[in-house]
Amino acid sequence: MNPRQRRGLVFMAISVLVALATFFVVTGYVSNVNSQVGSRVTVYRATKAIEPYTALSADNLEPVEVPERWVSKSSVLRMDDLQGRRVGFRLNAGSTVSGDMLIPSSSLKQDEREVAVNVNSVTGVAGRVRPGDRVDIYAVFAEVPGLPKTVKVLARDIRVVSIAGEQQVTKSDEQGVEEQSVIPVTLAVVPKVAMSLTYAANFAAEVRLVALPNDVGTNRNGEIDKFDASQLGGKAIPEGVDQ
């Protein structure tokens, strides 16, 4: 082997060593980056500004892969989780949608509507019932022209959707203005019952919730639907009618 061949062999050996060194340096760098970034997950971002209560869909959202450690768990969603859902505030383009932004889905059936009534915080049982409980709804009519003073059952076995905190409302009548403590209760009812509740909330002297037993199979046959002076031996006279 002549000197030129030996120099060529040395250069080749050096090239191989440099290539190996470069390979290990790059591999180490990539490994270090991966260890810092970690695995990647898919999140959904707004492709354009989304106004409040606009239905989310593939038309205004796009999937983006990001390092898992950079996002919260509530942001890792599927399109099935977002399709048709709504957010109660404006989303700017590029904003990531998370589960805690979404307005809760309604639990109503097709024939149900939500209606809210104010229950007296003292005489009502709002402090005893919880969302999901079933109640009867009574209304006391005392000052409605043409109606006898009576207590009526407006609806039976109604599902409680939500209960808000105690609030102060102002009620005015012939005696003046009065502050009352009430608890707003949202109920799931059919449209006909929603109308009767709305009427009672505006014209009845009082609307009460009546808590039911936990045993849904309780026999309730024979329960009366109304009560007036005649049940006490008197005479139920409509308002405005001379006695």
Summary of the structure (lengths in Angstrom):
residues: 243
radius of gyration: 34.6
end to end distance: 137.0
largest distance: 137.9
contacts: 584
relative contact order: 0.13
helix: 27%
strand: 34%
